[in-house]
Amino acid sequence: MSTMPVSPAPAAPVSAPTPLVVSAAKAKLWLGGTVLFGMLAYYFVGVDQGAFSVFGGDMHLHEFVHDARHLLGYPCH
């Protein structure tokens, strides 16, 4: 049995990655949505105590984020 030399496969052309181009209006929309989401998360985890909640005296939301409050160091009870 004879062995024939194997030539390497030709290299595929490498293209440079193109940056993501976002318009200023779309960037403002994403930034506004992110800030709103962050503020809501901060309210529900850090501020909402149940007694003066936007949902009245319902404690379901408070109990849902209860462990996160302790993990982040918020006083709870």
PDB file as gemmi writes it, atoms N, CA and C in Angstrom:
CRYST1    1.000    1.000    1.000  90.00  90.00  90.00 P 1                      
ATOM      1  N   MET A   1       0.835  -1.159   0.000  1.00  0.00           N  
ATOM      2  CA  MET A   1       0.000   0.000   0.000  1.00  0.00           C  
ATOM      3  C   MET A   1       0.888   1.233   0.000  1.00  0.00           C  
ATOM      4  N   SER A   2       0.589   2.143  -0.858  1.00  0.00           N  
ATOM      5  CA  SER A   2       1.396   3.355  -0.929  1.00  0.00           C  
ATOM      6  C   SER A   2       0.652   4.505  -0.259  1.00  0.00           C  
ATOM      7  N   THR A   3       1.405   5.369   0.336  1.00  0.00           N  
ATOM      8  CA  THR A   3       0.795   6.529   0.975  1.00  0.00           C  
ATOM      9  C   THR A   3       1.022   7.745   0.105  1.00  0.00           C  
ATOM     10  N   MET A   4      -0.039   8.468  -0.085  1.00  0.00           N  
ATOM     11  CA  MET A   4       0.060   9.681  -0.889  1.00  0.00           C  
ATOM     12  C   MET A   4       0.001  10.876   0.045  1.00  0.00           C  
ATOM     13  N   PRO A   5       0.801  11.875  -0.192  1.00  0.00           N  
ATOM     14  CA  PRO A   5       0.735  13.073   0.656  1.00  0.00           C  
ATOM     15  C   PRO A   5      -0.601  13.775   0.484  1.00  0.00           C  
ATOM     16  N   VAL A   6      -1.128  14.217   1.588  1.00  0.00           N  
ATOM     17  CA  VAL A   6      -2.419  14.912   1.577  1.00  0.00           C  
ATOM     18  C   VAL A   6      -2.144  16.398   1.702  1.00  0.00           C  
ATOM     19  N   SER A   7      -2.662  17.141   0.767  1.00  0.00           N  
ATOM     20  CA  SER A   7      -2.462  18.593   0.834  1.00  0.00           C  
ATOM     21  C   SER A   7      -3.553  19.195   1.706  1.00  0.00           C  
ATOM     22  N   PRO A   8      -3.209  20.217   2.474  1.00  0.00           N  
ATOM     23  CA  PRO A   8      -4.228  20.831   3.333  1.00  0.00           C  
ATOM     24  C   PRO A   8      -5.311  21.518   2.506  1.00  0.00           C  
ATOM     25  N   ALA A   9      -6.500  21.549   3.070  1.00  0.00           N  
ATOM     26  CA  ALA A   9      -7.621  22.195   2.393  1.00  0.00           C  
ATOM     27  C   ALA A   9      -7.360  23.695   2.332  1.00  0.00           C  
ATOM     28  N   PRO A  10      -7.799  24.315   1.269  1.00  0.00           N  
ATOM     29  CA  PRO A  10      -7.581  25.767   1.181  1.00  0.00           C  
ATOM     30  C   PRO A  10      -8.324  26.490   2.303  1.00  0.00           C  
ATOM     31  N   ALA A  11      -7.696  27.492   2.856  1.00  0.00           N  
ATOM     32  CA  ALA A  11      -8.290  28.249   3.961  1.00  0.00           C  
ATOM     33  C   ALA A  11      -9.436  29.111   3.448  1.00  0.00           C  
ATOM     34  N   ALA A  12     -10.496  29.137   4.223  1.00  0.00           N  
ATOM     35  CA  ALA A  12     -11.643  29.967   3.857  1.00  0.00           C  
ATOM     36  C   ALA A  12     -11.303  31.431   4.131  1.00  0.00           C  
ATOM     37  N   PRO A  13     -11.800  32.312   3.320  1.00  0.00           N  
ATOM     38  CA  PRO A  13     -11.519  33.732   3.562  1.00  0.00           C  
ATOM     39  C   PRO A  13     -12.120  34.179   4.898  1.00  0.00           C  
ATOM     40  N   VAL A  14     -11.370  34.939   5.633  1.00  0.00           N  
ATOM     41  CA  VAL A  14     -11.808  35.414   6.943  1.00  0.00           C  
ATOM     42  C   VAL A  14     -12.346  36.832   6.781  1.00  0.00           C  
ATOM     43  N   SER A  15     -13.567  37.024   7.204  1.00  0.00           N  
ATOM     44  CA  SER A  15     -14.143  38.365   7.126  1.00  0.00           C  
ATOM     45  C   SER A  15     -14.175  38.973   8.522  1.00  0.00           C  
ATOM     46  N   ALA A  16     -13.981  40.253   8.583  1.00  0.00           N  
ATOM     47  CA  ALA A  16     -14.002  40.958   9.867  1.00  0.00           C  
ATOM     48  C   ALA A  16     -15.441  41.101  10.334  1.00  0.00           C  
ATOM     49  N   PRO A  17     -15.682  40.930  11.632  1.00  0.00           N  
ATOM     50  CA  PRO A  17     -17.057  41.104  12.133  1.00  0.00           C  
ATOM     51  C   PRO A  17     -17.492  42.560  12.000  1.00  0.00           C  
ATOM     52  N   THR A  18     -18.725  42.726  11.614  1.00  0.00           N  
ATOM     53  CA  THR A  18     -19.252  44.084  11.467  1.00  0.00           C  
ATOM     54  C   THR A  18     -19.926  44.498  12.756  1.00  0.00           C  
ATOM     55  N   PRO A  19     -19.742  45.727  13.197  1.00  0.00           N  
ATOM     56  CA  PRO A  19     -20.382  46.180  14.430  1.00  0.00           C  
ATOM     57  C   PRO A  19     -21.885  46.337  14.248  1.00  0.00           C  
ATOM     58  N   LEU A  20     -22.597  46.201  15.337  1.00  0.00           N  
ATOM     59  CA  LEU A  20     -24.035  46.385  15.329  1.00  0.00           C  
ATOM     60  C   LEU A  20     -24.334  47.879  15.260  1.00  0.00           C  
ATOM     61  N   VAL A  21     -25.053  48.284  14.252  1.00  0.00           N  
ATOM     62  CA  VAL A  21     -25.381  49.696  14.069  1.00  0.00           C  
ATOM     63  C   VAL A  21     -26.827  49.905  14.498  1.00  0.00           C  
ATOM     64  N   VAL A  22     -27.020  50.774  15.492  1.00  0.00           N  
ATOM     65  CA  VAL A  22     -28.354  51.063  16.019  1.00  0.00           C  
ATOM     66  C   VAL A  22     -28.583  52.558  15.904  1.00  0.00           C  
ATOM     67  N   SER A  23     -29.767  52.917  15.462  1.00  0.00           N  
ATOM     68  CA  SER A  23     -30.082  54.338  15.339  1.00  0.00           C  
ATOM     69  C   SER A  23     -30.217  54.971  16.723  1.00  0.00           C  
ATOM     70  N   ALA A  24     -30.081  56.274  16.777  1.00  0.00           N  
ATOM     71  CA  ALA A  24     -30.170  56.987  18.059  1.00  0.00           C  
ATOM     72  C   ALA A  24     -31.557  56.829  18.680  1.00  0.00           C  
ATOM     73  N   ALA A  25     -32.600  56.848  17.854  1.00  0.00           N  
ATOM     74  CA  ALA A  25     -33.964  56.704  18.376  1.00  0.00           C  
ATOM     75  C   ALA A  25     -34.160  55.319  18.996  1.00  0.00           C  
ATOM     76  N   LYS A  26     -33.647  54.288  18.330  1.00  0.00           N  
ATOM     77  CA  LYS A  26     -33.790  52.939  18.861  1.00  0.00           C  
ATOM     78  C   LYS A  26     -32.946  52.766  20.127  1.00  0.00           C  
ATOM     79  N   ALA A  27     -31.779  53.380  20.163  1.00  0.00           N  
ATOM     80  CA  ALA A  27     -30.934  53.305  21.358  1.00  0.00           C  
ATOM     81  C   ALA A  27     -31.619  53.982  22.543  1.00  0.00           C  
ATOM     82  N   LYS A  28     -32.263  55.127  22.309  1.00  0.00           N  
ATOM     83  CA  LYS A  28     -32.988  55.811  23.382  1.00  0.00           C  
ATOM     84  C   LYS A  28     -34.149  54.957  23.883  1.00  0.00           C  
ATOM     85  N   LEU A  29     -34.820  54.291  22.972  1.00  0.00           N  
ATOM     86  CA  LEU A  29     -35.937  53.425  23.359  1.00  0.00           C  
ATOM     87  C   LEU A  29     -35.445  52.266  24.223  1.00  0.00           C  
ATOM     88  N   TRP A  30     -34.360  51.614  23.827  1.00  0.00           N  
ATOM     89  CA  TRP A  30     -33.795  50.521  24.615  1.00  0.00           C  
ATOM     90  C   TRP A  30     -33.302  51.017  25.963  1.00  0.00           C  
ATOM     91  N   LEU A  31     -32.657  52.170  25.992  1.00  0.00           N  
ATOM     92  CA  LEU A  31     -32.160  52.720  27.249  1.00  0.00           C  
ATOM     93  C   LEU A  31     -33.318  53.054  28.187  1.00  0.00           C  
ATOM     94  N   GLY A  32     -34.364  53.662  27.661  1.00  0.00           N  
ATOM     95  CA  GLY A  32     -35.535  53.988  28.473  1.00  0.00           C  
ATOM     96  C   GLY A  32     -36.204  52.746  29.033  1.00  0.00           C  
ATOM     97  N   GLY A  33     -36.337  51.704  28.211  1.00  0.00           N  
ATOM     98  CA  GLY A  33     -36.939  50.458  28.674  1.00  0.00           C  
ATOM     99  C   GLY A  33     -36.100  49.775  29.739  1.00  0.00           C  
ATOM    100  N   THR A  34     -34.791  49.831  29.569  1.00  0.00           N  
ATOM    101  CA  THR A  34     -33.894  49.220  30.545  1.00  0.00           C  
ATOM    102  C   THR A  34     -33.948  49.964  31.875  1.00  0.00           C  
ATOM    103  N   VAL A  35     -33.973  51.293  31.819  1.00  0.00           N  
ATOM    104  CA  VAL A  35     -34.060  52.090  33.051  1.00  0.00           C  
ATOM    105  C   VAL A  35     -35.394  51.835  33.748  1.00  0.00           C  
ATOM    106  N   LEU A  36     -36.482  51.790  32.999  1.00  0.00           N  
ATOM    107  CA  LEU A  36     -37.796  51.516  33.578  1.00  0.00           C  
ATOM    108  C   LEU A  36     -37.829  50.137  34.238  1.00  0.00           C  
ATOM    109  N   PHE A  37     -37.280  49.136  33.556  1.00  0.00           N  
ATOM    110  CA  PHE A  37     -37.238  47.792  34.129  1.00  0.00           C  
ATOM    111  C   PHE A  37     -36.400  47.771  35.407  1.00  0.00           C  
ATOM    112  N   GLY A  38     -35.269  48.457  35.395  1.00  0.00           N  
ATOM    113  CA  GLY A  38     -34.420  48.515  36.580  1.00  0.00           C  
ATOM    114  C   GLY A  38     -35.102  49.200  37.744  1.00  0.00           C  
ATOM    115  N   MET A  39     -35.823  50.288  37.464  1.00  0.00           N  
ATOM    116  CA  MET A  39     -36.533  50.991  38.536  1.00  0.00           C  
ATOM    117  C   MET A  39     -37.660  50.138  39.109  1.00  0.00           C  
ATOM    118  N   LEU A  40     -38.364  49.421  38.250  1.00  0.00           N  
ATOM    119  CA  LEU A  40     -39.420  48.528  38.739  1.00  0.00           C  
ATOM    120  C   LEU A  40     -38.836  47.396  39.579  1.00  0.00           C  
ATOM    121  N   ALA A  41     -37.733  46.821  39.122  1.00  0.00           N  
ATOM    122  CA  ALA A  41     -37.091  45.761  39.895  1.00  0.00           C  
ATOM    123  C   ALA A  41     -36.613  46.295  41.239  1.00  0.00           C  
ATOM    124  N   TYR A  42     -36.036  47.492  41.248  1.00  0.00           N  
ATOM    125  CA  TYR A  42     -35.587  48.094  42.512  1.00  0.00           C  
ATOM    126  C   TYR A  42     -36.769  48.324  43.449  1.00  0.00           C  
ATOM    127  N   TYR A  43     -37.888  48.807  42.917  1.00  0.00           N  
ATOM    128  CA  TYR A  43     -39.064  49.045  43.762  1.00  0.00           C  
ATOM    129  C   TYR A  43     -39.570  47.742  44.360  1.00  0.00           C  
ATOM    130  N   PHE A  44     -39.760  46.735  43.527  1.00  0.00           N  
ATOM    131  CA  PHE A  44     -40.364  45.497  44.011  1.00  0.00           C  
ATOM    132  C   PHE A  44     -39.446  44.740  44.967  1.00  0.00           C  
ATOM    133  N   VAL A  45     -38.137  44.797  44.752  1.00  0.00           N  
ATOM    134  CA  VAL A  45     -37.223  44.076  45.642  1.00  0.00           C  
ATOM    135  C   VAL A  45     -36.840  44.930  46.845  1.00  0.00           C  
ATOM    136  N   GLY A  46     -36.613  46.220  46.651  1.00  0.00           N  
ATOM    137  CA  GLY A  46     -36.046  47.024  47.714  1.00  0.00           C  
ATOM    138  C   GLY A  46     -36.981  47.911  48.479  1.00  0.00           C  
ATOM    139  N   VAL A  47     -38.108  48.300  47.911  1.00  0.00           N  
ATOM    140  CA  VAL A  47     -38.950  49.300  48.557  1.00  0.00           C  
ATOM    141  C   VAL A  47     -40.288  48.723  49.005  1.00  0.00           C  
ATOM    142  N   ASP A  48     -40.901  47.902  48.180  1.00  0.00           N  
ATOM    143  CA  ASP A  48     -42.247  47.401  48.456  1.00  0.00           C  
ATOM    144  C   ASP A  48     -42.253  46.526  49.699  1.00  0.00           C  
ATOM    145  N   GLN A  49     -42.903  46.997  50.750  1.00  0.00           N  
ATOM    146  CA  GLN A  49     -42.972  46.249  52.012  1.00  0.00           C  
ATOM    147  C   GLN A  49     -44.305  45.540  52.206  1.00  0.00           C  
ATOM    148  N   GLY A  50     -45.227  45.733  51.311  1.00  0.00           N  
ATOM    149  CA  GLY A  50     -46.517  45.078  51.459  1.00  0.00           C  
ATOM    150  C   GLY A  50     -47.561  45.969  52.090  1.00  0.00           C  
ATOM    151  N   ALA A  51     -47.230  46.681  53.174  1.00  0.00           N  
ATOM    152  CA  ALA A  51     -48.208  47.516  53.873  1.00  0.00           C  
ATOM    153  C   ALA A  51     -48.579  48.743  53.040  1.00  0.00           C  
ATOM    154  N   PHE A  52     -47.610  49.372  52.410  1.00  0.00           N  
ATOM    155  CA  PHE A  52     -47.858  50.559  51.579  1.00  0.00           C  
ATOM    156  C   PHE A  52     -47.609  50.237  50.113  1.00  0.00           C  
ATOM    157  N   SER A  53     -47.945  49.048  49.733  1.00  0.00           N  
ATOM    158  CA  SER A  53     -47.707  48.569  48.379  1.00  0.00           C  
ATOM    159  C   SER A  53     -48.678  49.210  47.401  1.00  0.00           C  
ATOM    160  N   VAL A  54     -48.281  49.258  46.131  1.00  0.00           N  
ATOM    161  CA  VAL A  54     -49.193  49.738  45.092  1.00  0.00           C  
ATOM    162  C   VAL A  54     -50.330  48.744  44.898  1.00  0.00           C  
ATOM    163  N   PHE A  55     -50.175  47.536  45.421  1.00  0.00           N  
ATOM    164  CA  PHE A  55     -51.206  46.525  45.292  1.00  0.00           C  
ATOM    165  C   PHE A  55     -52.044  46.393  46.556  1.00  0.00           C  
ATOM    166  N   GLY A  56     -51.961  47.349  47.462  1.00  0.00           N  
ATOM    167  CA  GLY A  56     -52.739  47.301  48.684  1.00  0.00           C  
ATOM    168  C   GLY A  56     -52.079  46.418  49.719  1.00  0.00           C  
ATOM    169  N   GLY A  57     -52.871  45.706  50.480  1.00  0.00           N  
ATOM    170  CA  GLY A  57     -52.356  44.883  51.564  1.00  0.00           C  
ATOM    171  C   GLY A  57     -51.950  43.481  51.122  1.00  0.00           C  
ATOM    172  N   ASP A  58     -51.904  43.209  49.827  1.00  0.00           N  
ATOM    173  CA  ASP A  58     -51.558  41.883  49.334  1.00  0.00           C  
ATOM    174  C   ASP A  58     -50.064  41.628  49.518  1.00  0.00           C  
ATOM    175  N   MET A  59     -49.713  40.551  50.188  1.00  0.00           N  
ATOM    176  CA  MET A  59     -48.323  40.256  50.511  1.00  0.00           C  
ATOM    177  C   MET A  59     -47.680  39.243  49.559  1.00  0.00           C  
ATOM    178  N   HIS A  60     -48.365  38.848  48.500  1.00  0.00           N  
ATOM    179  CA  HIS A  60     -47.809  37.833  47.604  1.00  0.00           C  
ATOM    180  C   HIS A  60     -46.512  38.299  46.952  1.00  0.00           C  
ATOM    181  N   LEU A  61     -46.478  39.523  46.479  1.00  0.00           N  
ATOM    182  CA  LEU A  61     -45.274  40.036  45.836  1.00  0.00           C  
ATOM    183  C   LEU A  61     -44.134  40.159  46.839  1.00  0.00           C  
ATOM    184  N   HIS A  62     -44.434  40.622  48.024  1.00  0.00           N  
ATOM    185  CA  HIS A  62     -43.425  40.742  49.071  1.00  0.00           C  
ATOM    186  C   HIS A  62     -42.812  39.382  49.392  1.00  0.00           C  
ATOM    187  N   GLU A  63     -43.640  38.383  49.532  1.00  0.00           N  
ATOM    188  CA  GLU A  63     -43.147  37.043  49.853  1.00  0.00           C  
ATOM    189  C   GLU A  63     -42.378  36.441  48.683  1.00  0.00           C  
ATOM    190  N   PHE A  64     -42.738  36.809  47.450  1.00  0.00           N  
ATOM    191  CA  PHE A  64     -42.049  36.287  46.268  1.00  0.00           C  
ATOM    192  C   PHE A  64     -40.596  36.761  46.217  1.00  0.00           C  
ATOM    193  N   VAL A  65     -40.343  38.011  46.602  1.00  0.00           N  
ATOM    194  CA  VAL A  65     -38.983  38.557  46.543  1.00  0.00           C  
ATOM    195  C   VAL A  65     -38.328  38.610  47.922  1.00  0.00           C  
ATOM    196  N   HIS A  66     -38.903  37.932  48.893  1.00  0.00           N  
ATOM    197  CA  HIS A  66     -38.431  37.995  50.267  1.00  0.00           C  
ATOM    198  C   HIS A  66     -36.963  37.573  50.412  1.00  0.00           C  
ATOM    199  N   ASP A  67     -36.585  36.448  49.834  1.00  0.00           N  
ATOM    200  CA  ASP A  67     -35.212  35.966  49.960  1.00  0.00           C  
ATOM    201  C   ASP A  67     -34.232  36.878  49.230  1.00  0.00           C  
ATOM    202  N   ALA A  68     -34.654  37.451  48.118  1.00  0.00           N  
ATOM    203  CA  ALA A  68     -33.782  38.388  47.399  1.00  0.00           C  
ATOM    204  C   ALA A  68     -33.516  39.622  48.247  1.00  0.00           C  
ATOM    205  N   ARG A  69     -34.499  40.042  49.023  1.00  0.00           N  
ATOM    206  CA  ARG A  69     -34.308  41.198  49.900  1.00  0.00           C  
ATOM    207  C   ARG A  69     -33.209  40.913  50.918  1.00  0.00           C  
ATOM    208  N   HIS A  70     -33.253  39.748  51.524  1.00  0.00           N  
ATOM    209  CA  HIS A  70     -32.240  39.397  52.516  1.00  0.00           C  
ATOM    210  C   HIS A  70     -30.872  39.206  51.859  1.00  0.00           C  
ATOM    211  N   LEU A  71     -30.845  38.612  50.683  1.00  0.00           N  
ATOM    212  CA  LEU A  71     -29.593  38.398  49.977  1.00  0.00           C  
ATOM    213  C   LEU A  71     -28.918  39.725  49.652  1.00  0.00           C  
ATOM    214  N   LEU A  72     -29.702  40.739  49.304  1.00  0.00           N  
ATOM    215  CA  LEU A  72     -29.153  42.046  48.936  1.00  0.00           C  
ATOM    216  C   LEU A  72     -28.946  42.948  50.149  1.00  0.00           C  
ATOM    217  N   GLY A  73     -29.339  42.506  51.333  1.00  0.00           N  
ATOM    218  CA  GLY A  73     -29.082  43.263  52.548  1.00  0.00           C  
ATOM    219  C   GLY A  73     -30.149  44.266  52.908  1.00  0.00           C  
ATOM    220  N   TYR A  74     -31.327  44.189  52.313  1.00  0.00           N  
ATOM    221  CA  TYR A  74     -32.416  45.096  52.685  1.00  0.00           C  
ATOM    222  C   TYR A  74     -33.046  44.634  53.997  1.00  0.00           C  
ATOM    223  N   PRO A  75     -33.330  45.553  54.903  1.00  0.00           N  
ATOM    224  CA  PRO A  75     -34.061  45.142  56.106  1.00  0.00           C  
ATOM    225  C   PRO A  75     -35.501  44.804  55.748  1.00  0.00           C  
ATOM    226  N   CYS A  76     -35.992  43.776  56.319  1.00  0.00           N  
ATOM    227  CA  CYS A  76     -37.315  43.316  55.904  1.00  0.00           C  
ATOM    228  C   CYS A  76     -38.281  43.213  57.081  1.00  0.00           C  
ATOM    229  N   HIS A  77     -37.850  42.623  58.155  1.00  0.00           N  
ATOM    230  CA  HIS A  77     -38.751  42.468  59.310  1.00  0.00           C  
ATOM    231  C   HIS A  77     -37.986  42.520  60.587  1.00  0.00           C  
TER     232      HIS A  77                                                      
END                                                                             
